[in-house]
Amino acid sequence: MNKFYYRAIVILSLILLSNINGNAQVSNYGFSQATIPGSYNNLILSDTYQQGAALSFDFISPDISFPTGFTFPYNCRNYSSFRISNNGFLLFGLFGNPVITESNAIANTNNIPAEGVIQPFGIDLTNSIASGANSSITYGMDPTSSSGAFVIQFRDLARANANTDKVNVQVWLYPTGQIQFRYGNCLPSSTSTSTNSPTVGLKGGYTNDIMVRAVSATGSASTWANSARGTSIFSTSRYVGSAISPYGSIYPLNNLIYSFNPVGCYNPVVEAGPACTSLETEWFLTTSGNKMPSKSWTKWPLRGQNAWFSEYENAGVTKWTNPTQGAYTMSGANGTQHSARFHTYSLAQDYYGDLDWHINLSSCASSAKELNFYYLNNTTGTDNLKVYLSTNGGSTFTLLNSFGAETAWSQKTINLGVVVAFPKIWTV
């Protein structure tokens, strides 16, 4: 993946891409909550990540591969591996160095540079010293049925400042992309006066792409079984014991299930080659309210500071936070007025964004294909643009070239050689 640290702007005059889905958003996932008797059972899973006193030390695992034949689709990307934090969350597509002491990956994105976060109980956790506790984090395929689900089980954990708690929760990942948080025997310490409570939910490719649940001390959402949608990345689900007055114990009861269901991905129209685009016209507005250069383009993420937009886009919560910073003259190349921009003035190190054009070159007469585009990267750092090619619908990619600083618009040419049906160039 490429790394943009300060600013990168590119106009694409010819790009060759394939048939791969566009992107939905985690914030659009469907949600339901229900208590289903018998839905939670302590499972004997195939692998152990940590157990016992080892859980008292903050840590994030290396990449853990899913079993052969299992792929998990999340936010319209397919993942073959994940990472576990013993502070109650899972990571997908990690692209930087995580801060292993982080306890809320949804809120503190600079500490956890990842494409996706699944967080059933995000808080500083440790092993429980409650009577009968047998603390562990295990994972593996569901051994009890033919559900096809992959399960991560957090068993008998506790908040670090209330170590006689019991926290039991499983994350069920289904090959359809459905996610379930199944809560088991949870019990906050009856003597602790701690009101530290977890952040629970999902996060996508940018800061505000979240689906967070909230449980409060009073009101209609004062139980976990009747949680409300959280309004920010800092929303929490109250988890307190009977020593807290005047409201008393609030925690998830046994067999509570939170279900998150993905929405459909945007499917681009595969354009017939040869083709050319100047990015001069207003970008195509999808039915979900997200802009693409045309119906044959996709991007990831859809919104936020690390998303691609036309350079004339205005500020807003769905776009860049400082759109006028790092401005550049001659916003188009070769007589054009506009360009596609990746704006990193306020973006943390290592973050990236993808811009794809989907095109079928099988009908092109020439055996040798070329990619031509104009590029500007007036950077003072180490920003760069990388161009990838896929000829199998996005399953695998080959790096074609990488481009660094370029103080004036410059035409770039890449010889693609012999390209068969459904090639794709992925510019990031």
N, C-alpha and C positions, 0 to 999 in steps of 0.2 A: 504494500500500500504506500501511497505517497504521503508526504508530510508537508503541510502548509503552515508556516509560522507567522507570516505577516500579510502578504497579499499576492494573489495570483489572478490574472485575467486572461481569458482565452476566447478567440472567435474561431469557430470551426467552419471551414469552407467545404470540406469533404470528409465524411467519416463513415465507416462501414460497421454496422452492428447487427446483432442477431435477435432472435425471438426469446425474450426473457421477460418475466412479469415486472411491472412497476411496483410501487410501494404503497401499502396502506399505512395506517398509523396506529400505534398502541392506544392512543387516546380515543380511538373509535372502536376498540374492542367491546364486544358485548359482555355484560356481567350479570351473574345471578348468585344468590346465596340461599342455602337450604340446609336444614339439619336432617340427615338421613341415617336412621339407626343402622348400626353395623358397618358403616362406611369406613371407619377407621379401625385398623388392626395393626399392631406392631408387626412389621414384616422382617423376615430373614432374607436380606438382600445379598447379592453376590460379592459386593466389594465394600470395604470399610475405608473411609477417608481419615477419620480421627475418632478416638475414643478416650474416655477417662480424663485424667489430668491434662492431657495434651490440648484439650479444648480450652484451657485457661489462657493459652497464648494465642493472640490474634494471628491469623494466617489466611492466605488465599492460595488455593491449590494450583499446581501447574495445569495445563490442558488435560482434561479427561475425555477420552474418545467414547462416543456412543458405540454400542455393539454393532457389528457388521449387519447391514440391512436396515438400521434405524437412522433416520434423519429427522431432525426437528425443525419445522418451519416457524420462524418467529419474525413478525413484522415484515413479511414477504422476503425473507432471506432464509436459506437453508443452512443449518448448522450440523456439523459432524462431531463437535466437541463443545465442552463448557468448562467453567471453573466454579469451585465452591469456596465461599467465605464462611468461616465458622462464626461469623456475626450475622448469619441468617439470610444470605442471599446467594444467587447464582449469577454468573456473568457469561455473556456471549459476545464473541468478536472483540476480545480485548486487543487494543492496538497501542498501548503505552504501558508504562510501569505503574501498577496500582499501589496505593498506600494501604499496606496490609492491616493497619489499625482502623481503617474506615468502618463505620458501623451503619451508615445510611448511604448506600450507593445510588439511591434515587435522587437524593438532595445534593450530594457533593460530587458532581460530575468531573471536576478537575482532578479529584483524587482517584476516580475510577473511570479511566478513558475506555469505555466499552460501547459496542453497538447496541447492546441490550442488557437489561437487568430484570431479573425475576426475584422478588423479595417477599417471602412469606412472613418474615419476622425480623426486620432490620433494626438491630440495636446491639450494643456491646454485650456479647454473650459469653458464658463460661460453662463448665460442667456443673451440674447440680449436686449439692451435698445433702439434698433432702433424703429422708429415710426411703430405702428401696430404689433409689435412682441408679440407672445404668446408662450413663451418658455416652452417646455416639452419634456419628454422622455416617450413614451408609447409603449405597446407591446400587441400582441394577434394574433389570426388567421386572415387571410385575410377575411375581411367582405364583399368584393365586388364581389367575384367570387368563383368558385369551384377549384381554383388552388391548394388547400391543403397546401398553404404556411403559415409559421409563420413569422410575420413582427415585427421588432423593428424600431420605428420611432423617430429620433432625429429632433425636430422641433424648428426652430428659436433660434439656439444657436449662440455663437460668440466666437472668439478667446479672451482669457482673457485680452490681451493687446490691443484689438481693439473691444470694446464691442458694437459698433454700426454696426458690421457685421450682416449678416444673413447667417446661415448655415442650410440647410434642406437636410436630407438624410435618406433613409430607407434601412434597411437590410432585404432582403427577403430570408428566409431559406426554401428550398423545401425538401420534404421527400426523393427525389432522391439524395440529397447531393448538388444539385446546389445552388449557392449563388449569389445573385444579390445586388449590391449597386445601388439604384435608387436616383439620385440627383434631388432635386426640385429647388425652388427659392433661389439660393445662391447669395449673393452680399457682397463682401468685403467692409469695410468702405471706403468711398470716401475721408476721411480726414486723416485716419491713414497712417503713413509711415512704418508700421510694415511689415517685409518680413518673419515673422515666418509662416512656412507652414507645413501642416500635412504630416505624413507618412500614406500611404493608401495601404492596401493589406491584406495578410493572412500569418500566421506562423503556422508551424507544431510542431513536438515533439522535435526538437533541433534547435540550434541557426540559422543555415544557411538554414533550410528548409523553404524557404519563397517564396511568389509570391507577389512582391511589384511593384507598378506602380510609374512612375516618370514623372513629368511635369516640364520643364525648362523655363527660360526666353526667350531663342531664340532657333532656330533650328526646326527640324521636329516634336519634341515633346513639342511644346510651347503652346498647348491647351490641356485641359482635354479630349476632344473628340479624341485626337490623342496621348494619353499617350504612353510612352515606358516602357519596363520592367526595373524596378530598378535594379541596380547592387549590392546593399548592403542593410543591415538592416537600414541604415541611409538615404536612398533615400527618397526624399520628392516630393510632388506635389505642385507646386507654387500656392499660393493663395494670391493675392495682389490686392489693389484697384487702382483707377485712380491717386491717389496722388504719386504713385511710378513712377519715370521716369528712363530711357526713354521708357520703354516697356509698361507701362500702365496696365490695369486690366487683370488679368488672374484668372479664376475661372470656376467651372463646370456650364454649362448652363442647364436650365430646361429640364427635360426628358432624361438626359444622363443616360445610364445604363451600368455598368460594370458587366459582367457575368463571374463567375468562375465555371468551370465544372470538377468534380472529374474524375480521371482515375480509371480503374479497379483495384481491390485488388488482391494480389497474393493468390491463393487458394492452400493450401498444399495438398499433397497426404496423405490420412489417412492410417497409417501403421497398419497392423494386429498384434495383440499381441498374446503371450508375445513377447517382443522385448528388445533389448539391444543396446546401442550405446556407443562408447568410445571417440568420437570426435577426433580421431587420424588423419583422412584423411582431405584433403583439403576441405574447406566448399563449398557447392553448390552455384554456381553463377547464380542468376535468370536473366531473360531476361532484367530486368531493371538495371542490374549491381550491385545488392545488394547480399551480401553473407548470406546464412543460413547454419546451420550444415548439413542439407540434405533437400530433397524435402518435408519431413514430419515435418519440423520445421518452425516456424515463430518467428519474434522478433519485438519489438517496443521500441524506434524508429529504423529505418533502419540504420541510420548513426549518427555521432556526438559523443560527449563526453559521453553521457549516453546510448550508444548502446552496446550490447554484440557483441564481436568478439572472434575469436580464439586468444590465448595469443601471438601468434607469428606475428600478424598483424603489418604492418609498419605504420609509421606516415602518415598523409595526411589530407586534409580538410574533407574527409568523415569518418575519424576514430578518434582516440584520439589525443589530442594536445600534450601530454607528455607521449608517450608510454613506455619510458624506466624508468620513475619514479615509485617508489613503486614496483620495480621488486621483484620477489620471485624465490627461487631456487626450484628444483624439480617441473617443470611446469606441470607434470602429476602425477597421483596417481596409485598405484598398478601395476607398471611396464609400464605405458603408458608415452608418451612424451608430450602430449598436453592437454589443457583444455579450456573450455569456460570462458572468463573473463569479469567481469564488473569492469571497471577501473575508480575509482573515485578520483584519486590523484588531478585533477584540476577541479573537479565537485562541484558545489555549493550545500549547504545543502538541503536536502529533495528531490533531483532529483533521479529518479529511471529508470529502464529499464526492459522490459519483455522478457523472452525467453521461448517459448512454443514448446512442442512436441505433435503431434496429432496422437492418436492411438486408435484403437477400440479393446476393451478387451472382447467383447461379446462372442467370440469363445473360450476363455480360460476355461479350464476344472475346475480349482480350484475355489472354491467359495470365497476364501480369497486371495486377491492380495496384493503384497508388492511393495513398491518403495524403491530402494537402490541406493545410490549415494555417491560419495566422495566429500568432501567439505573442503575448506581452506579459512580462513578469518583472515589474520595476521594483524589485525587492532589495531590502538591506539585510535580509536574513538568508535562510536556506530553503525557502519555499521551492517546490518543484511540481511539475506536471508529469504524470506518467500515463502512457497510452498502452492499453492492453488489447489483445485480439483473442476472440473465442470463435471457433468454427463448429462448436457443438451445442449451441443454444445457451451458452453461459455456464456449462458444467465445469469447464476448466478454462484458464486464460494463459496467454503468453505475453510477457512484457515486450513491447516493440521498441520503446525508447523512453527516455526521461529527459526533461528539459528544465533547466534552472533559470537564473536571472537573464532577463532580456529587456533592456531599457527602452527599446523601440519595437513597434510592430514588425514581426519578422515572419516570412513564410517558411513553413516547415513541410518537408516531403518525406514520407515513409513508403518504401517499396514493400508491398504486401506479398509479392510473388503470386503464386497460384493459390487462389482462395476459392473454396467450393461453397456449397449452399449454406445459407444462414450464418455468415460471419458476423462478428460483433466486435466493435472497438469500444473499450471501456476507458473513458478518460477520467482520471481522478486527481 
